[in-house]
Amino acid sequence: MTADITPEDLRAAIAAGHLTEAQAASLKALAETRAGLRTPEDEPFELFRGFSEIFVTVGLGILIAGGFGLALALSVPLVMALAIVAFYFLGRYFTLRRRMMLPSILLVTAFATALAAIVGSLMSVDNPFSSIYDLFGDARTSLTQHLVVCTVTAAGLIAWFRVFRVPFTMFLLGVTGAFAVLSIAGATGDIAGTENPFDLLEGSTVAWGTLVLGLAALAGGIWFDMRDPHRLGRMSSSGFWLHLVAAPALVNTVAQTFLTMGPGLGYVLMAIALALITLLAVVLDRRSFLTAGIGYLIFLLLYVTDRSGEGRSWVFVFLGTGVFLTLLGSFWIEARGQIMRALPNFPGKHRLPPYKTAIATPTPA
């Protein structure tokens, strides 16, 4: 009696270090070729693998909270520097050895916070931790201070990713980029000086910075996706988190720009933009990208209808969005297969996740 090797088995082999992501992808492609069918894939998402990870994360969270409290009482640079050393060794155990996902997410988040606290406190002339608040909330601090904190934090996150390969690191990089955009906008006075800082037509730094951030995150997500089209390893998971950054950033800027145009042209352009975003999500086979974008759009539309006084308009927003997502989710694989077969060959098409189509016709025995 033999057992078939499933994609979950391949992912486990990658996590355990028995196979590389390239080897697992080649093995899966060979098996599909021999079977005569290249099967479409779901979009795997795993935040934790069991309650043991939750239990460990709770313990780590309490420990980290105590460390931050100690830093407030004593010295932020000294205590946070010692904490970073501790995070490194904890990461080697929980991330590299135990392969625990949720504790790894907490550790990289704590590392980034500690690193930002150290840089911010060293640039402060008064209370160390109050400087972190001032750095992002007080226009009196210089733009240089803002960018130094963001740059050092981003560099630290990249170094952490190179060592531990935690996909969630990409999301934190996106958040760091958003802080940098807001810092630049705060220093230039764009946030207070414009009616809608996310309107591209007003030329706001926030709007253009958010757009660039979204496009950069989208490009990074596609790059990771193309390196792991079968979604067997951490490359695809890293792309997942970048798509969660890209979708709200792009939808926010585009939607707010078109909504300010009012009924007519603005709404038509917004509908076209949403159709293109949906098409892009289907081509990339990223339900997460579309879900994050649609989720933020619902929030935005609810906010707009509430301000306009149309109190019950949210009902139609929910009904229309729910019907659309239910139908698309139910027939995603079929719709994607038809769209991908209809599209002409373009650079990188063969490196995208497989879609529903036969690549060979098996001959009868």
SVG drawing of the C-alpha trace seen along z (x, -y; Angstrom):
<svg xmlns="http://www.w3.org/2000/svg" viewBox="-31 -74 54 76">
<polyline fill="none" stroke="black" stroke-width="0.4" points="0.0,0.0 1.4,-3.4 0.6,-6.9 0.4,-9.8 2.6,-12.8 0.4,-15.9 1.3,-19.6 1.1,-19.8 3.8,-17.0 6.0,-19.1 5.5,-22.2 6.4,-20.2 9.5,-18.9 10.6,-22.4 10.0,-23.6 12.0,-20.8 14.9,-21.5 14.7,-18.2 13.8,-19.9 14.4,-23.4 11.5,-25.3 13.0,-24.8 13.3,-21.1 9.7,-20.8 8.4,-22.8 10.2,-20.7 9.0,-17.5 5.4,-18.7 5.6,-19.8 7.1,-16.4 4.2,-14.6 1.6,-16.8 3.3,-16.2 3.2,-12.5 -0.4,-12.6 -1.2,-14.8 -2.7,-17.6 -1.4,-20.8 -3.8,-21.4 -4.8,-24.8 -3.8,-25.7 -5.6,-27.2 -4.0,-30.2 -2.5,-28.6 -2.6,-30.7 -1.4,-29.5 -1.1,-31.9 -0.4,-29.1 -0.2,-25.3 -1.7,-24.5 -2.7,-25.8 0.8,-25.1 2.0,-28.1 -0.7,-30.3 0.4,-29.2 4.1,-30.0 3.1,-33.3 1.2,-34.3 4.2,-33.6 6.5,-35.5 4.1,-38.4 4.1,-38.7 7.9,-38.4 8.3,-41.1 5.8,-43.4 7.8,-43.1 11.0,-43.9 9.5,-47.0 8.3,-48.1 11.8,-47.6 13.1,-49.8 10.7,-52.6 11.9,-52.4 15.6,-52.1 17.2,-52.9 15.6,-52.4 18.9,-52.0 20.5,-49.6 17.5,-47.4 16.2,-47.3 19.7,-46.4 19.8,-43.4 16.3,-42.6 17.4,-42.4 20.1,-40.0 17.5,-37.9 15.1,-38.1 17.9,-36.8 18.5,-33.7 14.7,-33.1 14.3,-33.4 17.0,-30.8 15.1,-28.4 11.4,-29.1 11.9,-30.0 14.8,-28.0 14.6,-25.0 10.9,-24.7 9.5,-26.2 6.8,-28.0 4.9,-30.6 3.0,-32.7 5.9,-33.1 8.1,-34.1 5.7,-36.8 5.7,-38.2 9.5,-38.1 10.1,-40.0 7.5,-42.6 9.1,-43.0 12.5,-43.3 11.4,-46.0 9.8,-47.9 12.9,-47.6 15.1,-48.8 12.9,-51.8 12.9,-52.6 16.7,-52.5 17.2,-54.8 14.4,-57.2 15.7,-57.4 19.3,-58.0 18.1,-61.0 16.1,-62.4 17.2,-65.1 14.6,-64.4 12.5,-61.4 13.6,-58.5 10.3,-56.8 8.4,-60.1 10.6,-60.8 9.1,-57.9 5.7,-59.5 7.1,-62.9 9.0,-61.5 5.8,-60.4 3.4,-62.8 5.1,-66.2 5.9,-68.4 8.8,-70.0 11.0,-67.1 13.0,-67.1 12.3,-65.0 15.8,-63.6 14.9,-62.0 11.8,-60.5 13.7,-59.0 16.6,-57.7 14.3,-55.7 12.4,-54.3 15.6,-53.5 17.3,-51.8 14.2,-49.8 13.8,-48.7 17.4,-47.7 17.1,-45.7 13.9,-44.0 15.7,-43.0 18.6,-41.6 16.2,-39.6 14.5,-38.3 17.8,-37.1 18.5,-35.2 15.1,-33.8 13.0,-34.1 9.8,-35.0 7.3,-36.1 5.5,-38.5 8.6,-40.6 7.5,-41.9 4.3,-43.3 6.3,-45.1 8.5,-46.6 5.3,-47.9 4.2,-49.5 7.7,-51.1 7.3,-52.5 3.9,-53.9 5.5,-55.6 8.1,-57.1 5.4,-58.5 3.5,-60.0 6.7,-61.5 7.5,-63.2 3.9,-64.5 4.0,-65.8 7.2,-67.6 6.0,-69.3 2.6,-70.2 0.6,-68.3 -1.6,-66.6 -2.9,-69.8 -2.7,-71.9 -5.0,-69.8 -8.7,-69.0 -8.1,-65.3 -4.5,-64.3 -5.1,-61.1 -6.4,-62.9 -3.9,-62.6 -5.4,-65.6 -4.3,-67.8 -0.7,-66.7 -0.4,-65.6 2.8,-63.9 0.6,-61.4 -1.4,-60.5 1.6,-60.0 3.7,-58.4 0.9,-55.9 0.6,-55.1 4.3,-54.5 4.2,-52.4 1.4,-50.3 3.0,-49.8 6.3,-48.8 4.6,-46.3 2.7,-44.9 5.9,-44.5 7.6,-42.8 4.6,-40.5 4.7,-39.5 8.4,-38.9 8.0,-36.6 5.0,-34.8 7.0,-34.1 9.8,-32.5 7.3,-30.1 4.4,-29.6 3.2,-26.4 3.1,-28.1 5.0,-25.5 7.4,-27.7 8.1,-31.0 8.5,-33.0 4.8,-32.7 3.9,-33.5 6.1,-36.6 4.3,-37.7 1.0,-37.2 1.9,-39.7 3.1,-42.2 -0.2,-42.0 -1.9,-42.8 0.1,-46.0 -0.4,-46.8 -4.1,-46.4 -5.3,-48.9 -2.6,-51.4 -3.6,-51.3 -7.4,-51.1 -7.3,-53.9 -5.5,-56.4 -7.4,-55.5 -10.8,-55.3 -10.5,-58.6 -9.2,-60.4 -12.2,-59.2 -14.7,-59.7 -13.8,-63.4 -14.8,-63.8 -18.4,-63.1 -21.0,-61.3 -20.5,-60.7 -16.9,-60.5 -15.5,-59.8 -17.7,-56.9 -17.2,-55.4 -13.4,-55.7 -13.6,-54.1 -15.7,-51.2 -13.1,-50.7 -10.2,-50.8 -12.0,-48.2 -12.5,-46.0 -8.8,-46.2 -7.9,-45.4 -10.2,-42.4 -8.6,-41.2 -5.1,-41.7 -6.1,-39.7 -7.5,-36.8 -4.4,-36.7 -2.1,-36.7 -4.4,-34.1 -4.3,-36.3 -7.7,-36.3 -5.9,-38.0 -5.1,-41.0 -8.7,-41.4 -10.1,-40.7 -7.9,-43.4 -8.8,-45.8 -12.5,-45.2 -12.5,-45.2 -10.9,-48.6 -13.3,-49.9 -16.3,-48.9 -14.9,-50.8 -14.3,-53.8 -17.8,-53.7 -19.4,-53.4 -17.5,-56.4 -18.5,-58.4 -22.2,-57.5 -22.2,-58.3 -20.8,-61.7 -23.3,-62.4 -26.2,-61.6 -27.4,-58.6 -27.6,-56.4 -28.9,-53.2 -26.7,-53.2 -24.4,-50.7 -27.1,-48.0 -26.7,-48.1 -23.0,-48.3 -23.0,-45.1 -25.5,-43.3 -23.7,-44.1 -20.2,-43.3 -21.4,-40.1 -23.0,-38.8 -20.0,-39.7 -17.5,-38.1 -19.6,-34.9 -20.0,-34.3 -16.3,-35.1 -15.1,-32.9 -17.4,-30.0 -16.2,-30.0 -12.7,-31.4 -10.8,-28.5 -13.0,-28.2 -13.0,-32.0 -9.3,-32.2 -8.7,-29.4 -10.9,-31.0 -9.2,-34.4 -5.7,-33.0 -6.4,-30.9 -7.9,-34.0 -4.9,-36.2 -2.0,-36.2 1.4,-35.1 3.1,-37.8 6.5,-37.9 6.2,-35.9 2.9,-34.2 4.4,-30.7 5.8,-31.7 2.5,-32.5 0.5,-30.0 -1.0,-27.2 -4.5,-27.6 -7.1,-25.1 -5.9,-23.7 -4.5,-20.4 -0.9,-20.4 -0.9,-16.9 -3.4,-14.2 -2.7,-11.0 -2.8,-8.0 -4.9,-5.1 -3.1,-2.0"/>
</svg>
